[in-house]
Amino acid sequence: MAFKVKYSLQALEEQFDLLEYIIRNFGITKGEEIFQEIENVLELIAENPEMFPASYKKPELRKCVFSKQTSIYYRFKED
């Protein structure tokens, strides 16, 4: 059973800023590619939320290293 992914307002803003930066500096094709990669990772997380380790700084969060410059932090609830 896959969990439902819910974005915080901060997460949405940061994703928008990231994609805007990539499109501006590397083109729309690269932006679309990164967007799809993010969606793929979120699907994996929804299917298996424990696949990434807990954050050292905030153990209630899990950390997925997306690239050298970008990590995805998330938490999940059983409900």
Backbone as CSV, one residue per row, in Angstrom:
resi,resn,N_x,N_y,N_z,CA_x,CA_y,CA_z,C_x,C_y,C_z
1,MET,0.838,-1.182,0.000,0.000,0.000,0.000,0.883,1.245,0.000
2,ALA,0.660,2.115,-0.915,1.432,3.357,-0.987,0.789,4.418,-0.101
3,PHE,1.640,5.178,0.546,1.176,6.304,1.347,0.888,7.483,0.431
4,LYS,0.085,8.399,0.896,-0.208,9.619,0.158,0.868,10.655,0.479
5,VAL,1.399,11.306,-0.546,2.421,12.338,-0.354,1.729,13.688,-0.201
6,LYS,2.048,14.364,0.888,1.534,15.710,1.131,2.725,16.651,1.265
7,TYR,2.692,17.750,0.547,3.770,18.732,0.589,3.478,19.804,1.631
8,SER,4.513,20.234,2.324,4.375,21.434,3.154,4.499,22.637,2.213
9,LEU,4.053,23.777,2.672,4.180,24.990,1.863,5.653,25.274,1.575
10,GLN,6.502,25.094,2.558,7.935,25.319,2.369,8.499,24.371,1.315
11,ALA,8.091,23.114,1.346,8.574,22.141,0.364,8.160,22.534,-1.048
12,LEU,6.924,22.974,-1.210,6.461,23.409,-2.534,7.257,24.606,-3.035
13,GLU,7.495,25.569,-2.156,8.262,26.754,-2.542,9.688,26.383,-2.927
14,GLU,10.312,25.495,-2.152,11.682,25.098,-2.444,11.781,24.304,-3.734
15,GLN,10.812,23.439,-3.994,10.814,22.692,-5.250,10.633,23.647,-6.423
16,PHE,9.735,24.594,-6.300,9.521,25.582,-7.350,10.805,26.382,-7.602
17,ASP,11.445,26.836,-6.530,12.689,27.602,-6.667,13.786,26.776,-7.328
18,LEU,13.903,25.522,-6.936,14.909,24.636,-7.521,14.678,24.461,-9.013
19,LEU,13.443,24.152,-9.378,13.141,23.933,-10.796,13.298,25.217,-11.604
20,GLU,12.918,26.342,-11.029,13.097,27.622,-11.706,14.584,27.885,-11.970
21,TYR,15.420,27.612,-10.978,16.869,27.795,-11.122,17.418,26.887,-12.229
22,ILE,17.012,25.635,-12.212,17.502,24.679,-13.213,17.072,25.089,-14.612
23,ILE,15.826,25.482,-14.777,15.339,25.905,-16.093,16.087,27.141,-16.565
24,ARG,16.279,28.095,-15.684,16.961,29.339,-16.045,18.417,29.085,-16.450
25,ASN,19.075,28.160,-15.764,20.498,27.939,-15.999,20.831,26.775,-16.920
26,PHE,19.917,25.808,-17.040,20.231,24.614,-17.820,19.186,24.261,-18.873
27,GLY,18.080,24.990,-18.896,17.070,24.772,-19.925,15.867,23.975,-19.439
28,ILE,14.806,24.096,-20.203,13.534,23.465,-19.818,13.614,21.940,-19.863
29,THR,14.388,21.400,-20.800,14.503,19.947,-20.888,15.109,19.376,-19.614
30,LYS,16.157,20.020,-19.111,16.786,19.568,-17.860,15.818,19.756,-16.690
31,GLY,15.062,20.847,-16.695,14.066,21.070,-15.651,13.021,19.972,-15.629
32,GLU,12.539,19.585,-16.798,11.552,18.506,-16.887,12.148,17.181,-16.410
33,GLU,13.417,16.949,-16.752,14.097,15.729,-16.331,14.212,15.659,-14.803
34,ILE,14.623,16.760,-14.192,14.758,16.798,-12.734,13.396,16.641,-12.068
35,PHE,12.373,17.312,-12.603,11.024,17.184,-12.049,10.590,15.719,-12.054
36,GLN,10.827,15.023,-13.148,10.433,13.619,-13.247,11.227,12.759,-12.264
37,GLU,12.512,13.068,-12.091,13.322,12.332,-11.126,12.796,12.537,-9.699
38,ILE,12.393,13.758,-9.373,11.813,14.030,-8.054,10.534,13.214,-7.874
39,GLU,9.682,13.215,-8.869,8.433,12.449,-8.798,8.707,10.958,-8.608
40,ASN,9.731,10.438,-9.300,10.083,9.021,-9.166,10.536,8.693,-7.746
41,VAL,11.353,9.567,-7.170,11.822,9.354,-5.800,10.647,9.409,-4.828
42,LEU,9.733,10.348,-5.027,8.567,10.446,-4.141,7.673,9.213,-4.241
43,GLU,7.576,8.625,-5.423,6.814,7.386,-5.575,7.476,6.254,-4.791
44,LEU,8.815,6.188,-4.851,9.538,5.178,-4.075,9.308,5.367,-2.579
45,ILE,9.377,6.620,-2.132,9.154,6.920,-0.724,7.736,6.540,-0.313
46,ALA,6.758,6.845,-1.150,5.360,6.511,-0.841,5.170,4.998,-0.705
47,GLU,5.893,4.232,-1.501,5.791,2.775,-1.450,6.545,2.190,-0.261
48,ASN,7.688,2.784,0.070,8.528,2.250,1.144,9.160,3.405,1.912
49,PRO,8.420,4.028,2.810,8.902,5.240,3.480,10.102,5.039,4.394
50,GLU,10.409,3.813,4.743,11.550,3.570,5.620,12.836,3.274,4.853
51,MET,12.815,3.449,3.543,13.984,3.098,2.734,15.164,4.055,2.913
52,PHE,14.926,5.248,3.426,16.005,6.205,3.652,16.205,6.390,5.154
53,PRO,17.435,6.682,5.564,17.733,6.762,7.003,17.158,8.007,7.671
54,ALA,17.057,7.909,8.994,16.634,9.067,9.784,17.729,10.123,9.735
55,SER,17.325,11.372,9.790,18.249,12.501,9.812,18.986,12.517,11.151
56,TYR,20.263,12.856,11.123,21.027,12.962,12.373,20.566,14.161,13.201
57,LYS,20.272,15.263,12.526,19.894,16.489,13.237,18.470,16.430,13.771
58,LYS,17.572,15.820,12.993,16.167,15.716,13.396,15.703,14.280,13.149
59,PRO,15.824,13.424,14.146,15.509,12.008,13.954,14.069,11.713,13.536
60,GLU,13.160,12.663,13.741,11.770,12.446,13.309,11.615,12.584,11.794
61,LEU,12.662,13.091,11.135,12.664,13.228,9.684,13.576,12.183,9.061
62,ARG,13.284,11.841,7.846,14.153,10.954,7.068,14.794,11.785,5.966
63,LYS,15.968,11.353,5.526,16.738,12.135,4.563,17.083,11.287,3.350
64,CYS,16.661,11.763,2.195,17.001,11.155,0.915,17.956,12.108,0.204
65,VAL,19.180,11.674,-0.024,20.136,12.502,-0.761,19.791,12.370,-2.236
66,PHE,19.259,13.449,-2.788,18.808,13.464,-4.179,19.974,13.736,-5.126
67,SER,20.851,14.640,-4.735,22.063,14.959,-5.487,23.073,15.531,-4.503
68,LYS,24.269,15.885,-4.985,25.265,16.475,-4.084,24.744,17.739,-3.423
69,GLN,23.927,18.488,-4.142,23.441,19.779,-3.657,22.064,19.724,-3.006
70,THR,21.339,18.638,-3.178,19.929,18.616,-2.779,19.566,17.341,-2.031
71,SER,18.894,17.519,-0.901,18.339,16.387,-0.151,16.850,16.600,0.019
72,ILE,16.139,15.507,0.122,14.701,15.549,0.369,14.486,15.055,1.800
73,TYR,13.896,15.899,2.626,13.570,15.532,3.998,12.076,15.255,4.070
74,TYR,11.714,14.199,4.769,10.291,13.864,4.875,10.028,13.125,6.171
75,ARG,8.768,13.067,6.527,8.305,12.252,7.647,7.081,11.498,7.154
76,PHE,6.784,10.396,7.814,5.580,9.665,7.443,4.822,9.244,8.687
77,LYS,3.527,9.128,8.502,2.642,8.696,9.568,1.889,7.475,9.074
78,GLU,1.633,6.574,9.963,0.932,5.340,9.592,-0.466,5.610,9.057
79,ASP,-1.083,6.701,9.484,-2.434,7.026,9.017,-2.372,7.959,7.838
